[in-house]
């Protein structure tokens, strides 16, 4: 007994005709007759009796058909499951991201994600790049987004965006009229910084070897820096992804003369395969980055 024989039997039971069953199966009537005969031989009982031009199932055929239908319902369920997995992946997406991406990129990325995947829960966890890397290495998250590559074994960092640092000042500040800012422009200005010892803080500070800034406030989040600058508490240099997303009317973004790189990476692990949901979310994050038009300064 094989699948073709059982499929032919089911088609004949549904149509009560060898010819119509052959049409459903895209084959010839002799093939269907042969498969039914082979199935009867394998089963050891007759499936159909011919009365005139009609096919009448035997009592054994009716009993066997009930089990065949249950089997085909199961196959159809498997097909639906496979279609769902192709379309949506597994049933939960766990995302790890650094603060700037979580606050400024993921909300719009999840909105895009929801346009095609509306019924899958998304769990977002936030931490530093080193924490996101550990989450990916242990399988705690399905996809990670960070700003610094780490040396955790078995991880891959695919760069999905590169931005260059910009100056931000209050809209009424004396520097707001400038078309670009140089390090000397920050002399004697209250400067709001990322935490001492952080990678991005060091990337900014190296352009101020003879530092005349007034380092007045430290905070770990660029979103907080933007909020403080907009309230006149100082000036700063940040990743433009943050200022573009927040789009605060009280804030002026100005190009900085020195090159400060703010990369963003999608993190995956050799030990855990990347699913369809994780790949889709990465596409959505990249789309949001592209929409920010980071190649030119905001006006």
Secondary structure, DSSP 8 states (H G I E B T S, - for coil): --HHHHHHHHHHHHHS-HHHHHHHHTS-HHHHHHHHHHHHHHHTS--EEEETTEEEE-HHHHHHHHHHHHHHHHHHHHHHHHHHHHHH-SSEEEEEE-HHHHHHTHHHHHHHHHHH--SSEEEEEE--HHHHHHHHHHTS-SEEEESS----TTEEEEEEEEEE-EEEEETTSGGGG-SEE-GGGGTT-EEEE--TT-HHHHHHHTT-TT---EEEEE-S-HHHHHHHHHTTS-BEEE-HHHHHHH--TTEEEEEESS--EEEEEEEEETTB---HHHHHHHHHHHHHHHHT-TTS---
